[in-house]
């Protein structure tokens, strides 16, 4: 992803996005072409230089079975919004403005590892559930459901992880707008 230097995010901004996000698009290339799946994930900053994303896919989703060509890409999107030129003081000054889009996104590249291991998947589901139930006044626990039901649900998914080899952060904050004192 092309990222002009003046738009580049700091590692702390990317880690914040990954820590507080819940789902992202997993994109892989295989001999059959590109495949993308929205997956729930948790970010584990303790793995490697950039951390790892831990998630799961439906067992019936063939993406996990395909031989991946190169790295997998996970696209994590943060907030986004349209920015109108009518909001800039420079519109009245000289009119040399265009609309833009404010957004935050991180492209996380790394080796996709599949975990077809019930214990690993169980630990991941508990971690995901605990994270997302933490702020609830009555948090639900995996242990609140019958064990046989949970076991069946766990058989229907496979775990996945990406130890991030690199990430390309891109926050955009209407940085193309010039202050009213600019000569263009």
Backbone bond lengths (Angstrom), bond angles and torsions (degrees), N, CA, C in turn:
res aa  C-N    CA-C-N  psi(-1)  N-CA   C-N-CA  omega(-1)  CA-C   N-CA-C  phi
1 X - - - 1.451 - - 1.521 107.40 -
2 X 1.315 116.85 131.43 1.456 122.02 177.84 1.527 109.13 -73.32
3 X 1.320 115.46 127.00 1.461 120.77 178.24 1.525 108.46 -133.26
4 X 1.357 117.69 105.75 1.459 119.24 175.16 1.532 110.01 -59.42
5 X 1.306 116.54 145.51 1.467 120.82 -176.40 1.525 112.24 -54.38
6 X 1.328 118.07 -37.41 1.465 119.92 -176.99 1.531 112.49 -74.29
7 X 1.346 117.98 -7.72 1.460 121.44 176.14 1.532 112.11 -103.80
8 X 1.315 118.24 -7.63 1.461 121.17 -172.68 1.522 111.45 -64.09
9 X 1.320 115.12 136.99 1.465 121.50 177.45 1.523 109.66 -90.03
10 X 1.297 115.31 158.92 1.454 121.61 174.44 1.525 108.65 -82.59
11 X 1.342 117.11 155.65 1.458 120.83 177.80 1.526 111.42 -54.96
12 X 1.332 117.22 -36.75 1.469 119.75 -179.16 1.523 111.68 -62.88
13 X 1.337 117.67 -35.42 1.465 121.10 177.85 1.526 110.96 -67.29
14 X 1.323 116.46 -39.87 1.459 120.47 179.48 1.522 109.81 -67.98
15 X 1.317 116.64 -44.76 1.470 120.02 179.14 1.534 110.61 -60.54
16 X 1.312 117.00 -37.82 1.471 121.48 177.24 1.533 110.34 -63.03
17 X 1.319 117.31 -45.36 1.464 121.73 178.33 1.531 110.37 -60.35
18 X 1.328 117.00 -47.20 1.458 121.03 -178.21 1.529 111.96 -66.54
19 X 1.319 116.81 -37.62 1.462 121.26 -178.49 1.519 112.14 -66.89
20 X 1.322 117.31 -37.02 1.464 120.77 -172.72 1.523 113.93 -105.05
21 X 1.315 117.02 14.94 1.457 120.62 -179.95 1.517 109.04 -103.48
22 X 1.320 117.48 165.19 1.451 119.43 -176.48 1.513 116.28 -123.35
23 X 1.330 117.62 -25.32 1.466 120.08 -178.31 1.521 108.80 -149.14
24 X 1.318 115.49 155.01 1.462 120.85 -178.81 1.522 108.81 -154.35
25 X 1.319 115.68 167.37 1.457 121.80 179.58 1.526 110.14 -91.52
26 X 1.329 115.91 121.25 1.457 122.33 173.24 1.519 107.30 -91.95
27 X 1.343 116.91 122.58 1.460 121.88 -179.92 1.528 108.00 -120.20
28 X 1.331 115.29 126.96 1.462 120.24 177.64 1.527 109.38 -130.85
29 X 1.319 114.52 152.21 1.458 121.48 174.17 1.519 107.52 -109.82
30 X 1.331 115.21 134.94 1.454 121.88 176.86 1.529 107.53 -138.02
31 X 1.297 116.86 175.52 1.470 120.37 179.53 1.526 111.26 -57.36
32 X 1.326 117.07 -28.85 1.468 121.43 -179.28 1.529 112.99 -82.27
33 X 1.334 117.69 -7.47 1.461 121.91 179.42 1.516 111.73 121.75
34 X 1.341 115.40 -165.21 1.462 121.70 179.81 1.524 110.51 -84.47
35 X 1.338 115.45 144.66 1.458 121.64 174.66 1.519 107.54 -134.91
36 X 1.340 115.79 138.60 1.462 121.09 178.06 1.521 109.09 -130.73
37 X 1.330 115.93 139.36 1.455 122.55 178.58 1.521 108.63 -141.03
38 X 1.333 115.94 134.77 1.463 120.53 172.49 1.523 107.06 -77.81
39 X 1.340 116.01 124.76 1.460 120.28 -177.08 1.524 110.65 -127.83
40 X 1.331 117.29 143.05 1.462 119.68 170.99 1.525 108.32 -75.47
41 X 1.327 116.76 146.95 1.463 118.38 179.32 1.520 111.19 -150.29
42 X 1.318 114.83 162.22 1.463 123.09 166.17 1.514 106.19 -123.97
43 X 1.314 115.01 149.47 1.459 121.57 179.39 1.516 108.79 -99.23
44 X 1.331 116.81 128.64 1.460 122.13 176.75 1.531 107.95 -112.78
45 X 1.349 117.13 101.29 1.465 120.24 -176.01 1.523 114.05 -72.66
46 X 1.336 118.12 -7.75 1.465 120.59 -175.40 1.523 113.40 -85.07
47 X 1.330 117.84 -4.49 1.469 121.06 -176.42 1.525 109.67 -100.25
48 X 1.320 116.61 117.82 1.461 121.62 175.13 1.526 113.93 63.90
49 X 1.338 114.90 -168.15 1.463 121.68 -175.87 1.526 112.80 -68.18
50 X 1.342 117.01 -40.57 1.463 121.28 -176.09 1.522 113.30 -111.05
51 X 1.328 118.38 3.47 1.451 120.20 -177.70 1.512 111.53 87.06
52 X 1.338 115.16 -172.91 1.463 121.15 -179.49 1.520 109.29 -140.27
53 X 1.325 115.35 150.70 1.457 122.03 171.82 1.521 106.96 -102.37
54 X 1.327 116.10 133.24 1.455 121.85 -179.14 1.516 107.89 -118.95
55 X 1.320 117.28 125.83 1.456 119.89 -177.17 1.513 111.31 -149.43
56 X 1.336 115.14 -167.46 1.456 119.44 176.56 1.515 111.35 -149.38
57 X 1.326 113.98 157.38 1.466 122.93 177.36 1.525 108.36 -127.17
58 X 1.322 115.65 156.05 1.458 120.12 173.61 1.526 109.27 -64.69
59 X 1.314 116.29 137.50 1.463 120.42 178.60 1.532 110.77 -58.71
60 X 1.327 117.33 -31.79 1.467 120.90 179.51 1.526 113.32 -74.61
61 X 1.324 118.30 -9.89 1.459 122.89 177.94 1.535 108.13 -80.58
62 X 1.325 117.19 114.32 1.469 120.90 -177.08 1.520 114.31 -66.10
63 X 1.318 118.71 -11.54 1.462 120.12 -177.33 1.528 111.56 -56.12
64 X 1.310 118.40 -38.24 1.463 120.62 -177.01 1.526 112.81 -71.40
65 X 1.324 116.61 -20.43 1.462 120.91 -179.58 1.533 113.02 -87.72
66 X 1.315 117.29 -19.06 1.460 121.30 -174.70 1.533 111.09 -74.62
67 X 1.327 114.89 142.96 1.459 120.67 175.43 1.532 107.58 -73.71
68 X 1.321 116.72 113.84 1.460 121.51 -176.59 1.519 109.94 -76.99
69 X 1.327 115.67 134.34 1.457 121.93 175.18 1.519 107.31 -94.00
70 X 1.331 116.69 115.43 1.466 120.78 -179.31 1.522 112.04 74.29
71 X 1.324 115.01 -157.61 1.459 121.12 -179.64 1.517 111.33 -77.83
72 X 1.316 115.32 156.59 1.461 121.65 168.86 1.524 107.25 -86.45
73 X 1.309 116.14 154.94 1.462 122.77 177.33 1.515 107.89 -120.23
74 X 1.316 116.48 130.05 1.459 121.56 173.15 1.525 106.74 -115.72
75 X 1.332 116.07 123.38 1.465 121.76 -179.31 1.522 108.20 -102.95
76 X 1.318 115.29 114.28 1.464 122.01 -179.53 1.520 107.43 -106.72
77 X 1.314 115.71 118.24 1.463 120.46 -178.01 1.517 110.55 -104.72
78 X 1.325 115.18 133.00 1.456 121.19 173.86 1.514 109.39 -99.39
79 X 1.312 116.96 -155.71 1.466 120.39 -179.44 1.529 111.63 -66.53
80 X 1.341 115.64 153.98 1.458 120.09 176.55 1.524 108.86 -147.71
81 X 1.343 115.70 155.56 1.470 120.72 179.73 1.525 110.44 -164.21
82 X 1.311 115.62 147.98 1.463 123.01 174.14 1.526 109.18 -73.55
83 X 1.339 116.53 142.56 1.462 122.23 177.29 1.525 107.88 -122.66
84 X 1.315 116.88 117.09 1.465 122.71 -177.64 1.523 111.45 -84.76
85 X 1.336 118.19 139.50 1.460 120.69 174.51 1.533 111.94 -60.81
86 X 1.321 116.81 -22.41 1.474 119.11 179.55 1.525 111.86 -65.43
87 X 1.330 117.81 -13.69 1.459 121.22 178.90 1.531 112.51 -84.20
88 X 1.322 118.29 -12.96 1.458 122.04 -176.41 1.524 110.41 -91.23
89 X 1.309 117.35 135.10 1.465 120.84 173.77 1.528 110.27 -63.63
90 X 1.321 117.61 -29.99 1.463 121.10 -178.26 1.530 112.51 -66.61
91 X 1.323 118.55 -16.48 1.465 121.30 176.53 1.522 109.57 -60.71
92 X 1.317 117.08 -45.36 1.468 120.96 179.35 1.529 111.34 -73.80
93 X 1.333 117.45 -31.05 1.462 121.49 -177.74 1.529 112.72 -68.58
94 X 1.340 116.60 -48.80 1.466 118.87 -174.14 1.524 113.91 -142.60
95 X 1.314 119.16 -12.61 1.455 122.12 176.31 1.511 115.59 74.77
96 X 1.318 119.47 -1.01 1.472 121.72 -178.81 1.534 109.63 -86.04
97 X 1.306 115.05 70.35 1.460 121.87 -179.61 1.525 108.88 -138.12
98 X 1.287 116.20 158.57 1.456 122.38 176.46 1.533 108.44 -138.37
99 X 1.315 116.89 159.26 1.461 118.21 174.25 1.524 109.87 -67.88
100 X 1.297 116.08 159.57 1.460 120.91 175.85 1.520 108.25 -145.00
101 X 1.297 114.92 179.68 1.453 121.00 179.64 1.518 107.62 -129.65
102 X 1.316 117.31 121.91 1.459 121.46 173.49 1.524 108.20 -83.87
103 X 1.317 117.08 132.80 1.455 119.91 177.01 1.519 109.75 -160.14
104 X 1.312 113.60 161.92 1.452 121.26 173.65 1.522 105.99 -128.90
105 X 1.309 116.29 128.57 1.460 120.75 176.97 1.526 108.72 -147.83
106 X 1.301 115.55 152.98 1.464 120.55 174.10 1.517 107.58 -132.47
107 X 1.313 116.35 131.74 1.463 122.23 172.92 1.522 106.34 -100.57
108 X 1.308 116.04 116.38 1.456 122.00 -177.28 1.526 108.10 -107.48
109 X 1.321 116.61 119.47 1.459 122.83 -177.84 1.518 109.22 -106.91
110 X 1.313 116.45 140.13 1.455 118.84 176.28 1.507 112.34 178.62
111 X 1.299 114.33 175.49 1.463 122.54 179.87 1.523 109.24 -75.80
112 X 1.318 117.00 123.83 1.462 121.91 176.18 1.523 109.03 -79.18
113 X 1.325 115.97 127.12 1.461 121.66 176.74 1.524 107.30 -120.69
114 X 1.323 116.60 128.76 1.458 121.82 178.88 1.528 108.82 -96.87
115 X 1.324 115.72 136.75 1.468 122.56 179.48 1.525 108.51 -116.94
116 X 1.324 116.07 92.13 1.464 121.31 176.89 1.525 107.32 -93.15
117 X 1.313 114.11 62.52 1.460 123.44 -172.78 1.530 107.83 -136.00
118 X 1.326 118.19 112.82 1.462 120.83 -175.86 1.535 114.27 -55.41
119 X 1.321 118.14 -37.74 1.468 120.13 -179.91 1.527 111.08 -67.74
120 X 1.334 117.46 -41.79 1.466 121.12 178.65 1.525 109.93 -63.51
121 X 1.336 116.32 -45.33 1.463 121.29 -178.84 1.527 110.26 -65.20
122 X 1.332 117.75 -42.01 1.464 121.37 177.73 1.530 110.81 -59.14
123 X 1.320 117.05 -45.73 1.468 120.81 179.34 1.530 110.71 -62.58
124 X 1.332 116.99 -40.50 1.466 120.70 178.63 1.526 110.94 -64.06
125 X 1.329 117.55 -47.97 1.469 121.04 -179.15 1.525 110.35 -60.28
126 X 1.300 117.35 -40.25 1.473 120.60 177.25 1.535 110.65 -64.12
127 X 1.311 116.02 -41.93 1.468 120.27 179.60 1.532 110.82 -65.01
128 X 1.329 116.84 -45.15 1.470 120.83 177.27 1.531 110.86 -60.84
129 X 1.324 115.82 -47.25 1.464 120.73 -178.79 1.525 110.93 -62.49
130 X 1.311 117.13 -48.30 1.473 120.58 -179.85 1.523 110.91 -59.11
131 X 1.316 116.75 -41.03 1.466 120.16 -179.54 1.525 111.23 -63.25
132 X 1.311 117.04 -45.59 1.460 120.23 -174.78 1.526 113.56 -83.50
133 X 1.303 118.00 -17.60 1.466 121.50 177.24 1.528 112.25 -93.96
134 X 1.320 117.65 -8.87 1.466 122.10 -172.83 1.526 113.67 -54.91
135 X 1.312 118.59 -37.46 1.462 121.02 -176.30 1.525 113.67 -91.62
136 X 1.305 116.74 0.68 1.458 120.52 -179.67 1.532 110.58 -75.41
137 X 1.343 118.06 141.61 1.468 119.23 177.91 1.534 111.22 -64.84
138 X 1.335 117.33 -26.94 1.462 122.17 176.67 1.521 108.16 -130.67
139 X 1.333 118.28 76.37 1.459 120.31 -175.15 1.533 112.46 -60.72
140 X 1.333 113.77 135.16 1.457 120.71 175.90 1.520 107.86 -84.76
141 X 1.307 116.59 144.60 1.459 122.58 177.33 1.520 109.02 -119.29
142 X 1.307 116.82 149.69 1.461 121.22 174.82 1.530 109.23 -54.95
143 X 1.315 117.20 -33.60 1.461 121.37 -179.44 1.527 112.95 -71.36
144 X 1.332 118.11 -9.06 1.464 121.01 177.03 1.527 112.20 -74.80
145 X 1.314 118.00 -19.22 1.464 122.36 179.12 1.529 109.04 -95.58
146 X 1.328 117.44 155.59 1.472 119.40 177.44 1.530 111.18 -59.25
147 X 1.321 115.34 136.92 1.470 120.99 -177.17 1.527 112.17 -56.69
148 X 1.327 117.47 -39.12 1.474 119.99 -179.19 1.529 110.95 -66.48
149 X 1.329 117.30 -35.18 1.461 121.18 177.25 1.531 110.30 -66.03
150 X 1.331 116.71 -47.10 1.472 121.21 179.45 1.528 110.01 -61.18
151 X 1.316 117.17 -42.04 1.469 120.26 179.34 1.524 110.51 -58.96
152 X 1.318 117.08 -41.04 1.463 120.65 177.92 1.517 112.21 -65.98
153 X 1.327 116.69 -40.62 1.457 120.80 178.48 1.529 110.95 -65.57
154 X 1.323 116.90 -39.41 1.463 120.80 179.56 1.532 111.56 -66.33
155 X 1.323 117.56 -30.83 1.472 120.55 177.21 1.527 111.00 -69.29
156 X 1.327 117.14 -18.17 1.473 121.07 -177.12 1.528 113.17 -88.90
157 X 1.340 117.64 0.20 1.471 120.75 179.80 1.523 110.46 -132.47
158 X 1.330 114.57 161.11 1.466 121.34 172.31 1.522 107.42 -126.06
159 X 1.305 115.84 147.03 1.456 120.21 178.91 1.515 111.19 -81.94
160 X 1.324 114.59 159.00 1.464 120.23 177.87 1.515 108.66 -147.64
161 X 1.302 115.66 148.49 1.465 120.00 176.51 1.524 109.28 -145.63
162 X 1.326 114.54 153.72 1.454 122.63 177.56 1.503 106.50 -133.27
163 X 1.308 116.26 110.83 1.459 119.31 170.67 1.508 104.92 -82.01
164 X 1.290 115.26 110.68 1.455 120.86 -170.69 1.513 111.76 -66.88
165 X 1.325 114.79 119.98 1.461 120.79 174.93 1.527 109.35 -82.35
166 X 1.334 115.69 -30.69 1.465 120.31 -178.33 1.512 108.84 -162.69
167 X 1.336 115.30 157.84 1.452 119.23 170.20 1.496 109.06 -139.96
168 X 1.312 114.32 152.30 1.457 121.78 179.75 1.520 107.27 -122.64
169 X 1.332 117.40 96.36 1.459 119.94 -179.42 1.513 111.03 -80.71
170 X 1.319 116.36 149.59 1.456 119.32 178.11 1.517 110.21 -148.13
171 X 1.325 118.29 91.14 1.456 117.92 168.78 1.518 108.02 -91.30
172 X 1.294 117.76 140.20 1.454 121.36 176.42 1.514 107.52 -124.61
173 X 1.303 117.13 125.76 1.464 120.90 -175.63 1.509 110.89 -131.00
174 X 1.288 117.64 56.83 1.467 122.73 179.35 1.520 110.98 49.39
175 X 1.312 116.25 38.25 1.459 120.51 -177.31 1.523 112.23 -73.55
176 X 1.328 117.29 -6.93 1.458 119.22 176.85 1.519 110.82 -82.81
177 X 1.326 117.56 -11.76 1.464 120.54 178.43 1.517 109.60 -76.58
178 X 1.292 116.29 138.09 1.460 120.78 -179.53 1.520 109.44 -103.67
179 X 1.310 117.23 146.44 1.462 119.91 177.98 1.530 110.34 -65.73
180 X 1.319 117.81 158.39 1.468 121.18 -175.99 1.520 113.97 -58.70
181 X 1.334 119.43 -22.93 1.456 121.54 -178.49 1.520 112.47 -83.93
182 X 1.320 118.75 -5.19 1.460 122.27 -177.07 1.533 110.39 -71.33
183 X 1.298 114.89 146.62 1.470 119.40 176.87 1.518 111.17 -95.50
184 X 1.327 117.11 5.55 1.457 120.74 173.38 1.455 113.06 95.43
